């Protein structure tokens, strides 16, 4: 090999090594590569979402596709002067409660007490209120077989309330929880909210308004971010209160709740809703809840729904029939609060705010 050929081989090797040295590469040369990888990632994620939606039952997939919220952007909506709720069918009137429910055992927290217009004492347990800090407020309505203490006995909301960010403001992380107590009817030991009187004069609505006003007056609550959450019949109360006070509640969430008997009577859009329910539930049936979801979809109401199995994970379809959904199993599913979707629920609620002064 000649001296000239040897020199050319050495020069080629040096140039090849220089090209392979990443520290010598101009970052701008890789811009298109990174953008392409991002596009591939987005496309594959969208494809997975589309495949999952197509694999789900048609009704559930249509609801999810039409109502999937954008978690990246906070959405504001103007307050709607209500009430905007009316019954879709005749409801049996319930006699007024004259039974006194005992003071709830909410220890180490603020306790609010008030006598409603019927003369009965009403209670609310307040968790996480901070002086000189306006935080989002989560109203918690317990189920018929529970008390306000269910908010820390059944759920993980209290564990999340100090650090979970619903404001996108690191100086105001966390939220306030107010758990309200329902009333007793007849000789039953159950405590239930009145969900068949769609007026602001409903004593449960009036009691909730009174306690919320106290929190606002004390400067504990950001009026733009008031949310209603409920379990079972408490979820029905959360939905009804949100429709009656759509000028106050930014969004609501229900768990194992059936509210398919209501209609929205205002021209403005309904409050956004996060609705979780069980595929096997003998007290709030899967089919009945999905009839409510179909009605909300028809009304183009923003809704995120989760159909859950006994393990709290997503279920492909409703479990129907007494053999497949036994009474004891369906009742147990109804009474058990699903902890898995809590974070998703709070994320959904935090994306919606009212256009009012804080």
Secondary structure, DSSP 8 states (H G I E B T S, - for coil): --HHHHHHHHHHHHHHHHHH-GGGS-GGGGHHHHHHHHHHHHHHHHHHHHHHHHHS-HHHHHHHHHH---TTS-EEE----S--EEESS---------B-------TTSEEEEEE-TTS-EEEEEEES-BTTB-EEEEEEE--TT--TTHHHHT-SHHHHTTT--SSS-GGG-SEEEEEE--EE-TT---EE---S--STT-HHHHHHHHHHHHHHHTT-EEEEEEEEEEETHHHHHHHHHHHHTTTT-SEEEEES---TTEEE-SSS---EEEEEEESS-SSS-HHHHHHHHHHHHHTT--EEEEEE-TTSSB-SS---STTTS-HHHHHHHHHS---TTHHHHHHHHHTEEESS--
